[in-house]
Amino acid sequence: MSVGSRCFLMILVLGLAANACGGTDATSSPKGVAGGGSAAGGQGGLSQGVGGASAGHTGVSAGGTGMALGGASGAGIGGADGKAGADGKAGADGKAGGGGTGGTGAATVQQLQPTITAFCAAARSCCAKQGEPATLDDCESAFPMNNSTVASLASGAATLDATALATCLAAYQTAATLCEENSVLDACRGVVIGTRAENAPCTNGSECARDGGMNTCLITEQGGTVGVCKKIPHDAAGEACNFTCRKGEDCTSTTYGAADSMLGLCFEDDGVYCDASADIAKCKSVLALGAPCSDDSECGSTGYCQTTCQKRGTLGEPCTRCLDSLTCVDNRCQSPSFASSYTCEGGSLGPY
């Protein structure tokens, strides 16, 4: 499985440089754009990613576990009267600011705590079982910087689907024993719900509401962290393209480029792929199994080219060529291990 498959919020670069995925890129807002409270707040782990989101409560214990988030009484998205929390007074000088209602802000981030605990437990268990080097001592407090959606939740730019979050939590708990990755990836997609309308400000694509399809957060300033939400057009055969959105894939993205950047993709679900072999990449129709071919891309993500388009192996099948999301173990296509260099360093598989 490629490293890119773990980056659920994809980064599309159109003329500007972008950093790596995994919550440390420019969209992760490490100094906390989130929160209606004042400055970046305290030294408790989440203050690094969510700023003063809980109205003076974020700076709890001035560098303790950083996960208490000031309790459920924190304001929904902060509260202008709350102090930054840098004084470590756990919000003693700040007002409660609204009781955390509305499903956003600090109260929403608090909903993540059991899932964060379950992820870190699974990572520690699986990395130890498989002898992978691990740097997980600060797994819980570092989670916000390994999952950029935490800042979005704290600011109210995104909220959580409680039912989907429970499914994600259960998948992490099971993964601690089974130590396989794909069930977690599947379970933890669709948990985060963007609230920003088209053309509204955003810091990453997950903040954009999905009414009518997938979106991207278009950032036009070199080195900038704030852009605007844009819908991703579905390009048709013959139209210029950036890349292929594979069958069933979530192609929510953050795009670095000019205001007039071409944002359309070729969607395999529409029967097309992006042919990059020509000087100008264009969408072409995916070939059927058995059709003559010259390149794997012509056969779509579920096929490969061996003179004609052949079917890739699915879970449990012999691994002549497995789906990209699978790996070959004992000559069978299997899910990759949960214990990878990514997760063993605290890289989260969701929620997204």
C-alpha positions as CSV (number, residue, x, y, z in Angstrom):
1,M,0.0,0.0,0.0
2,S,1.5,3.3,-1.0
3,V,2.1,6.1,1.6
4,G,-0.2,8.3,-0.4
5,S,-3.2,6.0,0.3
6,R,-2.9,7.0,4.0
7,C,-3.3,10.7,3.2
8,F,-7.0,11.0,3.1
9,L,-7.0,14.7,2.6
10,M,-5.1,14.8,-0.6
11,I,-2.8,17.7,-1.6
12,L,-3.0,18.9,-5.1
13,V,-0.2,21.3,-6.1
14,L,-0.9,23.6,-9.1
15,G,2.2,25.9,-9.4
16,L,3.0,26.2,-5.7
17,A,4.9,24.0,-3.4
18,A,3.1,21.8,-0.8
19,N,4.4,19.9,2.2
20,A,3.8,16.3,3.0
21,C,0.4,14.8,4.1
22,G,-0.4,13.5,7.5
23,G,-1.3,16.6,9.5
24,T,2.0,18.4,9.3
25,D,1.4,20.2,6.0
26,A,0.5,23.8,5.6
27,T,-3.2,23.1,6.1
28,S,-2.7,21.6,9.6
29,S,-2.6,25.1,11.2
30,P,-0.1,24.0,13.9
31,K,-0.4,27.3,15.7
32,G,-4.2,27.1,16.0
33,V,-6.2,29.1,13.6
34,A,-9.1,27.4,15.3
35,G,-11.3,28.7,18.1
36,G,-13.1,31.8,19.1
37,G,-10.9,32.2,22.2
38,S,-7.8,34.3,22.2
39,A,-4.3,33.3,21.2
40,A,-2.7,29.9,20.7
41,G,-3.2,28.8,24.2
42,G,-1.2,26.9,26.8
43,Q,1.2,24.1,26.4
44,G,-1.2,21.2,26.8
45,G,-1.0,19.0,23.7
46,L,-4.1,20.2,21.9
47,S,-3.2,23.8,22.3
48,Q,-0.7,23.3,19.6
49,G,-3.4,22.4,17.1
50,V,-6.6,24.0,18.3
51,G,-5.5,27.3,19.8
52,G,-7.8,29.0,22.3
53,A,-10.8,27.0,21.2
54,S,-12.3,26.4,24.6
55,A,-12.5,29.9,26.0
56,G,-9.5,29.9,28.3
57,H,-9.8,26.3,29.1
58,T,-7.4,25.0,26.4
59,G,-4.3,25.8,28.5
60,V,-5.2,23.2,31.0
61,S,-2.5,22.2,33.4
62,A,0.1,24.1,31.4
63,G,1.6,21.2,29.6
64,G,0.1,18.2,31.3
65,T,-1.5,15.6,29.1
66,G,-3.1,18.3,27.1
67,M,-6.2,16.2,26.5
68,A,-8.6,17.5,29.2
69,L,-9.8,20.3,27.0
70,G,-11.1,22.3,30.0
71,G,-14.1,20.0,30.5
72,A,-17.5,20.1,28.9
73,S,-18.2,23.6,30.1
74,G,-15.9,25.1,27.4
75,A,-17.7,27.2,24.9
76,G,-18.8,25.6,21.6
77,I,-16.1,27.4,19.6
78,G,-14.3,29.3,22.3
79,G,-15.7,32.6,23.5
80,A,-13.9,35.9,23.0
81,D,-13.8,36.5,26.8
82,G,-11.7,33.5,27.5
83,K,-8.0,34.1,28.0
84,A,-5.4,32.2,26.0
85,G,-4.6,29.6,28.5
86,A,-0.9,30.3,28.3
87,D,-1.0,31.3,32.0
88,G,-1.9,27.7,32.7
89,K,-4.8,28.6,34.9
90,A,-7.1,26.2,33.2
91,G,-9.5,29.0,32.2
92,A,-9.9,30.3,35.7
93,D,-9.7,33.8,34.3
94,G,-11.9,33.1,31.3
95,K,-15.7,32.9,31.1
96,A,-17.4,29.6,30.3
97,G,-18.7,31.1,27.1
98,G,-21.8,29.2,26.2
99,G,-21.8,25.7,27.6
100,G,-20.3,23.9,24.6
101,T,-23.6,23.5,22.8
102,G,-24.1,23.3,19.1
103,G,-21.9,20.3,18.4
104,T,-18.8,22.3,17.5
105,G,-15.7,23.6,19.1
106,A,-14.2,22.2,22.3
107,A,-17.3,20.0,23.0
108,T,-16.9,18.4,19.6
109,V,-13.1,17.9,20.0
110,Q,-13.9,16.2,23.4
111,Q,-15.9,13.6,21.5
112,L,-12.7,12.4,19.9
113,Q,-10.9,11.5,23.2
114,P,-12.0,7.8,23.3
115,T,-11.1,7.4,19.6
116,I,-7.7,9.0,20.2
117,T,-7.1,6.7,23.2
118,A,-8.1,3.7,21.1
119,F,-5.8,4.6,18.1
120,C,-2.8,5.0,20.4
121,A,-3.6,1.7,22.2
122,A,-3.8,-0.1,18.8
123,A,-0.6,1.5,17.6
124,R,1.3,0.6,20.7
125,S,-0.1,-3.0,20.7
126,C,0.5,-3.7,17.0
127,C,3.9,-2.0,16.8
128,A,5.1,-4.0,19.8
129,K,3.8,-7.3,18.4
130,Q,5.5,-6.8,15.0
131,G,8.7,-5.4,16.3
132,E,8.3,-2.1,14.6
133,P,10.3,0.8,16.0
134,A,7.8,3.1,17.7
135,T,7.8,6.7,19.0
136,L,4.4,6.7,20.7
137,D,5.1,8.1,24.2
138,D,3.4,11.3,23.3
139,C,0.8,9.7,21.0
140,E,-2.3,11.2,22.7
141,S,-0.9,14.7,23.0
142,A,0.6,14.7,19.5
143,F,-2.6,13.5,17.8
144,P,-3.8,17.0,16.8
145,M,-0.7,17.6,14.8
146,N,-1.0,14.2,13.1
147,N,-4.7,14.8,12.2
148,S,-5.3,18.2,10.8
149,T,-9.1,17.9,11.2
150,V,-8.8,18.5,15.0
151,A,-8.2,22.2,14.4
152,S,-11.1,22.3,12.0
153,L,-13.4,20.7,14.6
154,A,-12.2,23.2,17.3
155,S,-13.0,26.2,15.1
156,G,-16.5,25.0,14.1
157,A,-15.4,24.6,10.4
158,A,-16.2,20.9,10.7
159,T,-18.3,18.7,13.0
160,L,-18.6,15.0,13.6
161,D,-21.1,12.3,12.6
162,A,-21.6,10.7,16.0
163,T,-22.7,7.3,14.5
164,A,-19.8,7.2,12.1
165,L,-17.4,8.1,14.9
166,A,-18.6,5.2,17.0
167,T,-17.9,2.9,14.1
168,C,-14.4,4.4,13.8
169,L,-13.8,3.9,17.5
170,A,-14.9,0.2,17.3
171,A,-12.6,-0.4,14.4
172,Y,-9.6,0.9,16.3
173,Q,-10.5,-1.2,19.3
174,T,-10.6,-4.3,17.1
175,A,-7.4,-3.3,15.3
176,A,-5.5,-3.6,18.6
177,T,-5.9,-7.4,18.3
178,L,-6.2,-8.0,14.5
179,C,-3.5,-5.4,13.6
180,E,-4.8,-4.8,10.1
181,E,-5.3,-1.4,8.5
182,N,-8.0,-1.4,5.8
183,S,-11.0,-2.0,8.2
184,V,-9.9,1.1,10.1
185,L,-9.5,3.2,6.9
186,D,-13.0,2.2,5.7
187,A,-14.6,2.8,9.1
188,C,-13.0,6.2,9.8
189,R,-14.0,7.8,6.5
190,G,-17.0,10.2,6.4
191,V,-16.8,10.9,10.2
192,V,-15.9,14.6,9.7
193,I,-18.5,16.9,8.2
194,G,-17.5,20.2,6.7
195,T,-19.6,23.2,7.4
196,R,-18.1,25.8,5.0
197,A,-20.1,26.7,1.9
198,E,-18.7,27.2,-1.6
199,N,-16.4,30.3,-1.7
200,A,-16.3,30.4,2.1
201,P,-12.8,30.5,3.8
202,C,-11.2,27.2,4.6
203,T,-7.8,25.8,5.7
204,N,-8.3,22.3,4.2
205,G,-10.8,20.5,2.1
206,S,-12.5,18.6,4.9
207,E,-13.9,21.9,6.1
208,C,-16.0,22.3,2.9
209,A,-19.6,21.1,3.0
210,R,-20.3,18.2,0.6
211,D,-23.6,19.4,-0.8
212,G,-23.5,18.2,-4.4
213,G,-20.2,16.4,-4.3
214,M,-16.5,16.6,-3.4
215,N,-14.7,19.8,-2.7
216,T,-11.2,21.3,-2.6
217,C,-9.9,24.2,-0.5
218,L,-8.1,26.4,-3.0
219,I,-5.2,28.3,-1.5
220,T,-3.7,30.9,-3.8
221,E,-1.2,32.7,-1.6
222,Q,2.4,31.3,-1.7
223,G,3.0,29.7,1.7
224,G,-0.6,30.6,2.7
225,T,-2.8,28.6,5.0
226,V,-6.3,30.0,4.2
227,G,-8.2,29.5,1.0
228,V,-11.7,29.2,-0.3
229,C,-14.0,26.2,-0.8
230,K,-14.5,25.1,-4.4
231,K,-16.4,22.2,-5.9
232,I,-14.4,19.7,-7.9
233,P,-15.8,19.4,-11.4
234,H,-16.3,16.0,-13.0
235,D,-14.3,16.1,-16.3
236,A,-15.7,14.2,-19.3
237,A,-13.7,12.2,-21.9
238,G,-11.6,14.6,-23.9
239,E,-11.4,17.3,-21.3
240,A,-8.1,18.3,-19.7
241,C,-7.4,16.8,-16.2
242,N,-5.2,16.8,-13.2
243,F,-5.4,13.2,-12.1
244,T,-7.8,10.3,-11.6
245,C,-10.2,10.0,-8.7
246,R,-10.4,6.2,-8.4
247,K,-13.5,4.1,-7.9
248,G,-15.0,4.7,-4.5
249,E,-12.2,7.1,-3.5
250,D,-12.7,10.3,-1.4
251,C,-10.9,12.9,-3.4
252,T,-11.5,15.8,-1.0
253,S,-8.3,17.9,-1.3
254,T,-6.4,21.0,-0.5
255,T,-5.2,22.7,-3.7
256,Y,-2.3,25.1,-3.9
257,G,-2.5,27.2,-7.1
258,A,-3.8,30.3,-8.9
259,A,-7.3,31.6,-8.6
260,D,-8.1,30.3,-12.1
261,S,-6.5,26.9,-11.6
262,M,-8.2,23.9,-13.3
263,L,-9.7,21.9,-10.6
264,G,-11.6,19.1,-12.5
265,L,-10.7,15.4,-12.1
266,C,-11.5,12.3,-14.1
267,F,-13.7,10.1,-11.9
268,E,-13.5,6.4,-12.4
269,D,-17.0,6.2,-11.2
270,D,-17.9,8.1,-14.3
271,G,-16.0,5.6,-16.4
272,V,-13.0,7.8,-17.2
273,Y,-9.3,8.1,-16.1
274,C,-6.7,10.8,-16.6
275,D,-4.3,9.9,-19.3
276,A,-1.0,11.7,-18.5
277,S,1.0,10.2,-21.4
278,A,0.2,13.1,-23.8
279,D,1.6,16.7,-23.5
280,I,-1.8,17.8,-22.2
281,A,-3.4,15.2,-19.8
282,K,-7.0,14.4,-20.8
283,C,-9.8,12.2,-19.6
284,K,-10.2,8.9,-21.5
285,S,-12.7,6.1,-21.1
286,V,-11.6,3.2,-18.9
287,L,-11.1,0.0,-20.9
288,A,-13.1,-3.1,-20.2
289,L,-11.5,-6.3,-18.9
290,G,-10.1,-8.2,-21.9
291,A,-9.6,-5.1,-24.1
292,P,-6.2,-4.6,-25.7
293,C,-4.1,-2.1,-23.7
294,S,-0.6,-0.7,-23.4
295,D,-0.6,0.8,-19.8
296,D,-2.1,-0.1,-16.4
297,S,-3.9,3.2,-16.1
298,E,-6.1,2.4,-19.1
299,C,-7.6,-0.6,-17.2
300,G,-8.7,1.5,-14.1
301,S,-7.8,0.8,-10.5
302,T,-9.4,-2.6,-10.4
303,G,-7.4,-3.9,-13.4
304,Y,-3.9,-4.0,-14.9
305,C,-2.4,-4.3,-18.4
306,Q,-0.9,-7.5,-19.6
307,T,-1.4,-7.2,-23.3
308,T,-5.1,-7.0,-22.4
309,C,-6.8,-5.6,-19.3
310,Q,-6.7,-8.2,-16.5
311,K,-8.5,-8.2,-13.1
312,R,-6.5,-7.3,-10.0
313,G,-6.8,-9.7,-7.0
314,T,-9.2,-8.7,-4.2
315,L,-9.0,-9.6,-0.5
316,G,-8.1,-13.3,-0.1
317,E,-7.5,-14.0,-3.8
318,P,-4.1,-15.2,-5.2
319,C,-1.9,-12.2,-5.6
320,T,-0.7,-12.1,-9.2
321,R,-1.5,-8.4,-9.0
322,C,-3.4,-7.2,-6.0
323,L,-5.5,-4.1,-5.7
324,D,-3.3,-1.1,-4.6
325,S,-5.0,-1.1,-1.2
326,L,-3.8,-4.7,-0.5
327,T,-0.5,-6.4,0.0
328,C,0.7,-9.9,-0.8
329,V,1.1,-12.2,2.2
330,D,1.5,-16.0,1.7
331,N,0.5,-15.6,-1.9
332,R,-2.8,-14.1,-0.9
333,C,-4.0,-10.5,-1.2
334,Q,-4.3,-9.1,2.3
335,S,-4.8,-5.8,4.2
336,P,-1.6,-4.1,5.1
337,S,-0.5,-4.3,8.7
338,F,-1.7,-1.6,11.1
339,A,1.9,-1.4,12.3
340,S,3.7,0.8,9.8
341,S,6.4,3.5,10.0
342,Y,3.4,5.9,9.7
343,T,1.2,4.6,12.6
344,C,4.2,3.6,14.7
345,E,5.2,7.3,14.7
346,G,1.7,8.4,15.7
347,G,0.3,9.0,12.2
348,S,-3.5,8.7,12.5
349,L,-5.6,6.7,10.1
350,G,-8.6,8.9,10.8
351,P,-11.2,10.1,11.5
352,Y,-11.6,12.0,8.3
